[in-house]
């Protein structure tokens, strides 16, 4: 019973806990506590029970990912990279180990799509509300200065948990799961599934929160996710016109009340310039070590660690070998996934999101990949299209 509570709390923390430093006990992040507790519980239950683990290609590729973590750490050490940066690169990648307790316990307790989905949309509601309230608090009490609000939050939490844009706009890492949830709920609404008021409210708040983040990647991937949902079904002209008018009105209203210069003024966008510079520097490194990469701890002149483009970061440190492992993981989550169409579309949106934000090589994105791998493996009666439509 304790392990199941910890498993559920682990998912909630993953979905709402941002970078993993928001919730702590005696200074230790909850994400690390759940990581250690669930792994120890898994090994103990595996030893004490008679349950056997059936290995598949999913297990094999996860084993390869974990092997790669130590391989690329070793390469980084041999090349004399900074040990602290190597540690910072290794730590998030170790989250792939969570595949084994995820798979073991979701099978043991027969955890279904419905269970995961409900945790997702409740968590999305909490994150969206937090971002929206933060935006209006900054606008009302801090004259649109997010920095002052950030200092206040840091005095309460002891760490930086929000990133602020000019104009009081707010970015929180867990908006990744708001994106995922919004695409799933939009798909269910479009398919005329049974959707309750709370889900609709969560969708509305999620879209607003993503716009209030003024994050180009989030907004673009949300739009792509919605378009893919529409494209996955036969779209009549009447439906298309209704959706186009609704989106057009929403955009017009948004233009009236929000400053979109961050999204449209690309010429003076220093962030975009830095990204292009980092890509050029990355290509220079790749010329010398494109097969297995330059190892963890690789520093670039512009970006010392953790590039915004996850795939370029993977190429630089793990080479073509590491990138191919990731591509195969995506294949298992998408092409080989028989059910849960909206989860697959959300996966595509999240994969694209990692072109501009480091998610797929971070516990936030890795956790979603592991959940999809586990759902894919669970070819039981509870996983059917009817459950997806009625959840």
N, C-alpha and C positions, 0 to 999 in steps of 0.2 A: 504493500500500500504506500509506504514511504517513497519507494522508487518511482511509482507511478505519479505521485504528487510532484516529485523532483523533475520527472520527465516533462510534465505539463508546464511546470514553472520554467524549465529550461527553454521550451518553445516560446513562452510568453516573453521571457527576457531577450531571446534572440530577435523577436519581432519588434519589440519596443525599446530595447536597451541601447540603441545607437551603436557607437563604436565599442561598446562592452565595458565602458568605464563609468556608466551612470549609476548603477546600483552596486553597492559594496557592503561587505561585512568586515568590520575591523580593518578597513583599508584594502581588503582583497576583493577584486571584482567578482560579482555573482557568476558571470559567464565562466570564469576559471574554476569556481567552486563546483558548478554543475558539470563541467567538463571532467574534472577529476572524479567526482562522486559517481557519475553514470558509467564511466569507464571501469572503475573499481567494482561497482555493482554488477556490471556485465560480466567481467571475468569471474567474479565469485559465483554468480548464478550459473554461468556456463560450466564451472567446475562441479558445483553441487547438484546440478540437474542432469537428467539423462538426455536432454535435448541435444540434437546434433545440428550443426550448421552446414547447410547445403551451399557449397560454393558455386558461383556463377561467374559470367564475364563481368558482372557489376562488381563483385568482390575483387576479381583479378585486377581491374583497372584502378580500384581504390588502393590495393596493395602497391601497384606501380606508382601511384601518386605519392604514397608515404615513403616508398623507396627513393623516389626522386627528391623528396625533401632533404633526406640525409646526403644523397649524392651531390646536390647543388650546394648544400652547406659545406661539404668536404671540398668541393671545387673552390668555393669562396675563401675557405681557410688556406688552401694551398696557394691561392693567388695573393694572399696577404691582405684581404679586405678587413675592414674594421669589424671586430668581433661583436660590438654592440649592434651594428647595423645588420650583421648576419643573424643575430638572435631575433631582432625585430622582424626580419623576413621569414624566419623559420616558424616563429610562434603562431601566426595566423594560419599557416598551412597545416599545422598539426591538427586543426579542427576536422580534417578529413577522417581522423580516427573515430569521430562520432558516428560515422556510418554504421559501425558494428553495434553499439547500443541502440541506435535508432532502429535498425533492421530487426534486431533481436527482440526488443520490447514491443515494437509495433505488431510483430507477429504473435508474440506471447499474449498480448492483451487484445488482439484483434482490433487494433485502432484503425478506423476507417477514414476515408476522404472527408466525410462530414465532420468528424472530430477536428481534423487539422484545419478545415475551412472555417469553422466557427471561431477557433482561436485566432485565425488570421484576420477575420473581419472585425472582431472585437478589438484586437490589437491595433488595427488600422484606424478604427474610430478614435482610440485613445491618442495615437500619434498625431492624427489630423487635427484633433481638438487642441492638443498642446501647441502645435505650430500656428494654428489660426489665432488662438488666444494670445500667444507670444507676439504675433504681428500687431494685433490691435492694442496690446499693452504698450508696446514700443511706440506706436503712433500716438497713443493717448497720453501717456505719462512720461515718455522719454524723448519727445520731440523728434521721433523717427530715428533716434540714435541707438542702434542695436548694441554698440559697444558698452554703453552704460548698463543696459539690461543684462548683458553677458556677465559683467562684473558682479551684479547682484546674484545671478544664478550660481556663479562660481563660488561666491561666499557661502552659499547654502550647500552646494554639492562637493566643493573642494576641487573641482576640475572643470575644464571647458567642455560643454556638451553641445553648444549650438554654434553655427557659423552664420555670420550676418552679411547681407548684401547692402549696397547703398539704397536708401529709401526705407530702411527698416525691414526689408525682406529677410526671411529666416530659412536656413537650410539645416535639416536634421538628418543624420545618416539613415534612420529607420524609414524615411520616405521611400526607400527602396521597396519595402513591403506594402506601403500605401499604393505604389505603382502596381505591384503584383495583384493586390486585392481589388483595386479599381478595375483592372482589365478583366478579372474573373467575374466580378459582379456585373459589369457591363455586358459581358457575354451571356450571363444567365438572364438578365433583363431582356436582351435582344432575342434570346431563344424562348421567351415567354415561360421560363421556369417559375416555380413558386418562390417568389422573393418577398420577404417581409419588409415592413417599414424601416426597421433598423438597418437592414442591408442597403436600402435606397438612400437613407440618411448618410450611411458610411460612404457610399459612392459619391454623393454630392460634396461632403466634407473633404473627401480624398482629393477630388479634382481641384477644389479651392485651395487646399493646402499645397498641392504641387505647384499651382500657379503662384502662390504667395512665396514659394521658395525662389522664384525667378531663376531656376536652374534649367539651362537650355536642354541638357540631356534628358532630364526627367520629363519635361513638357513634350519634347519630340517623341520620346519612347512611349509616352501615354497615348499620343495621337496615332503612332504606328500600331500600338496594341489594339486600339479601337478600330482602326481600318482593317486589321487582320481579322478581327471578330466579324466585321461586316462582310469581308471577303470570304469567310469560311461558310457562309450561308448564301442562299439565293436572295439577292437584294432587289426588291421591286422598285420601280421608278418612284412610286408614291413614298415608300419608306426612305429612299435616298434623299428625296426633296425635303421631307420632314426633318431628317437628321441634319441635312445641310443648313436649313433655315435655323434650327435650334443652335447649332454650333456657331453660325454666323452672328446670331443675336447675342450669344454669350461672349463672343469675341468683341463685338461692338460695345457691349456694356463694360467689359473689362478695360477696353481702351479709354473709356470715359473716366474710370476711377483709378487705374493703375498706371505706373510709369514703366513702360516696356522698353526703355532705352537700353537696359542691360541685354535684352534679347536681340535688339535690332541694330545697335551701334557696334558693329564688329570691327570697324577700322581702328577704334581706340581701345579695344578689349585686350588688356595686357595678358589676361588668362589665356586667350587664344594664341597670342604671340608666343607665350612661354611653352604652350603645348607643341607648337610647330618646331620650336627650338629643341625641345626635348626629343622629338621624333628624329630630327637631324642627328643629334648626338647619339641616339640609340642605334641608328643605322651605321654610324662609324664604329661603334663597339661590335656590332653584329658581323662586320666584315672579317673579324679575326676569330670569332667563336660562334658560328651560327648553328652548329649541330646540337651541342649540349649547353650552350650559353656561357656566360662569364661568371656564373655562380652567384649565390646569395651574397648580399653586401656590396654589390656593384654600385658605385657612385658616379653620377653624371654631373658635369659642371653646373647645369641649371637646376637639376633635381637630385638631391642626395639619395633619396629613397622613396619608394611607393609612388610611382607615376600615376597620373590620373587615368591614362589609357592602360587598362589592365593587361591587354594582349601584347602591347609593346613592352611592358614591364616583364611579362612572362618570357617573351622572346629574348630579351637582353640577358636575363638571369638563368633561364632554363632552356633556351634555344628551341629549335624546331621539335626536338624530342618532347619537351614540356608542353609546347603549344598543341602538338598532336594528341597528347593525353587529354588535354582539356576539350579538344574538338570531339574526341571519342566519347567523353562524358556527356557532352551536349547531344551527341547522336543517340546515346542510350536514353536520355531524357526526352528527346523529341521524336525521332523517327521510330524508335523501338517502343514508344509508349502507346499502348493500344487504346487507352481510355482517357477521360478527363481532358477534353479538347481545350477548354479554357485555361487550364493549368499550363498546357503546352504553349499557348499563345502568350501567356504571362511570362513563361520561360524565355521565349524569343525576345520579348521587350526587355527583360532583365539582362539578357546576353548583350543586346545592343547598348544598354545603359552602361555597361562596363567599358565601352569605348571612350567614355568621358569621365567616369568615376570608378575608382578601384573597388569593385565589389566581388568579382568571381575569384579573386585570390585573397579574400577577406572572409572571416567567419560569417558575416551577414549574407554574402552571396553563396559561400560554400554550404551553409546550412540549408538554403533553398534547394541547391543541387542534390544534397543528400536526401532531403525529404522526397524529391521527385524520383530519385533512384529507388528508394524504399517502396514508394507507392507503385512503381513500375514492377518491382519484384513480387508484389503481393497480388498474384493472379487468383484471388479468391472470389467467391460468389458476391461478396459485398462490393466489389469493384466492377461496376457496370455503368453503362450510360444512363440507366434509369436512376441510379443513386446520384449521379452528378446532377441530373435534372431536378431531383426532388430534395436535394440537401438543403 
